[in-house]
Amino acid sequence: MTAPQTSHPSPEELEPAPPWGIGLALMALAYFLMIQFMLGVLFFLIYWVLLEPAQPLEAVLERAATSGRFIGIANGLIYLFILLTVLAALRLWVRQPLGLALRLVPPVRIPLWATPLLALGLGVAIDAVTITMGRPVIPENIAPLLRGYDPLEWISMGFLAVIVAPPTEELLFRGLLYPALAVRVGPMFSIYLVSLIFALFHLLTYGGTADQWFWIAQAFVIGLTLTGLRARTRSLWPPILMHMTLNLYAMAEAIFLLNFRA
């Protein structure tokens, strides 16, 4: 009588452990927070001194917070700086090809071309739930940034939300943190934990709004999808492309609803 065979994943089916640990991934997230705060203050002071030097601090702060041009350009440059400096630091740390270490490789199981379609489906599903629950589709702190016929504001916000924020956040959460956690506590628990941390980081975006916990919960659902996609495809490209598509969909929807709906 022969013993039952058990199937084990072959070595080529296993995703290799990253050449960094959880500590380095958490340091990158702390760096992200620190640089956002420091450069955010610096850009605001430049805005104040150069454009409205005679105005009181509170008035200038309120105008800057509702200016799509300022928020888009300033935060876009901050995200770009974080992306480039983290990649530069990783090049010094990692001895193997950086693209391979970050899993910037062709995806498995799900083709890359299907990712935007999945993103659009998720965006529509989230909108349906939001409307059913009687919540606003556009967060109250985002609406002023896209309201009005100002293409420069739209381009500035697009630079931030579509071009630089998605790859930066995916590098930090799905590129660094997820694989470091997955090899130690397992993929499933890591998907939930990374998604929770990702959602809580969005307090920087939605904190102080009337529905902040609704938007944080929405970010958690999106984080689950992005991290699950990273785990399923063993590639960072699909979550980057999905994140960019989701943000583009949300921006186009907001511009249409705020400015073109009769």
C-alpha angles and dihedrals in degrees: 000000000000123000116248113263119240121207118231125185112256118240092254090057092056119089109232120244113257119251091244136061138230091270094062092046091052090046088055090053091048089049088051091055094044095049092045090055098042098044091039090059091044094051091047092052090050089050091049097046097043103037109024109015095151096051125095118258096246094053094047092047091052093049093047092050091055097042113103090195094055097040093044098046098037097045092038090058091045092053091046091051091050092048094050096043094047090050090048091051091048091053088059093045103042118069097191126067106298095220091057093046091052091045093243086158135118110289125245129220095009120056116231093235090063093058097082090049090053089048093052091048091051092047092052092046092051090049091051092052092045093052092044090054091050094243125141114263092218119053112243094237093050097049096073090053093061103028115109135040097282112132091186090060090049092049092047092051091044090054089055103036101036109023109036111012098060098052091042094051092042091051091053101039107027099021101046111011103040099054092042090055096039095062091052107037102016133262099271097053089042092055091057095041096048090046091052092050090046090052094048090051086061088071081087087065104033104023113129096021120124093246098034096135091050090055091045089052089049090051089051091055090048089047091053090053094047095045092043089052090050090051094044097048097033087221135102094215097078096054091045092052093043092049092050092048093048092051092046090051092049092048095048090047093050094048091050096046094044100043114016108033110106 
